[in-house]
């Protein structure tokens, strides 16, 4: 039985930020290792055939989503402040660097806290330099990696692998070859985990009348 829960995310996504506010505790409750899988959301959508305008390009939808996000943030008890700038390629690549060092969780918690908690620009060079200082990484090595062809190729390969696994958006959680998309699906994921027997098989239904 697999004890790994895959988490596909792009630091661009506020709904992935919200999901992660509760996902580590959920994984811990069920004895699962959370496997962080950064992807390029824009590319993931194209691979899935979703070539329509983004949410920020649809004014009436964008206004509603801002309200929806604030409601979720209040419900989860986390701050919410839209970022001053977009473009998540390098900050996502930083998650790969952190993953290589078994530091993905603290990195994404810190990055999301700055981006969606404090409203900092996700494409700001200063944010990357701060990441290196915070986690004790050589600044030139870290900032060089996140802008490198190697990082871009790895992120592209991870995005393609996510698509091949059926992922079309973020946040997506994957367990038992099943997918749950969206922070509003965490309860369904937990229900699935709760009914699983230790053998990894779903227990049979109880006879009627018992």
Secondary structure, 3 states (H helix, E strand, C coil): CCCEEEEEECCCCHHHHHHHHHHHHHHHHCCCEEEEEECCHHHHHHHCCCCCCCHHHCHHHHHHHHHHHHHHHHHHCCCCCCCCCCCCHHHHHHHHHHHHCCCHHHHHHHHHHHHHHCCCCCCCHHHHHHHHHHHCCCHHHHHHHHCCHHHHHHHHHHHHHHHHCCCCCCCEEEECCEEEECHHHHHHHHHHHHCECCCCCECCCCCCCC
